[in-house]
Amino acid sequence: MEEISPSESQVLLTHFDWNLQRLAEVLKQDQNDYFKGAALQRFRHTYDIAIKAIRSISRWKNLSCQTDEQCFRTALENGWLEKQHPWAEMIEDYKQINQKPQTDTESVYLKLASYHKAFSYLFTNLKVLS
């Protein structure tokens, strides 16, 4: 009997879950420069994998998802995201921490706990779909 490999979405969701756990762990650490930098890096990874997971499931459901904004809009329209979360702000924060030199990372760091909660909600809804 040939073993069936997991779908792309399932693999991405496994990585999404792992990144969520690592983000939660680093947010519990001391608030020094090292752990703040690690938390921002973990946010970046979690964001990236969230977009990949949304794209994968969107492709599977024949939904449009080209840009990050469009992916979040598709997820929102399909009930995968919390409506009250400021997703546009998260996208801007993601772009901000990817710029060189990074500026005002402290304000982004202070939002990471709420971003983690929003990502967890998204993960739970995507997991049900896969």
Helices and strands as residue ranges (DSSP letters): H 8-27, H 33-60, H 68-77, H 87-97, H 105-109, H 112-129
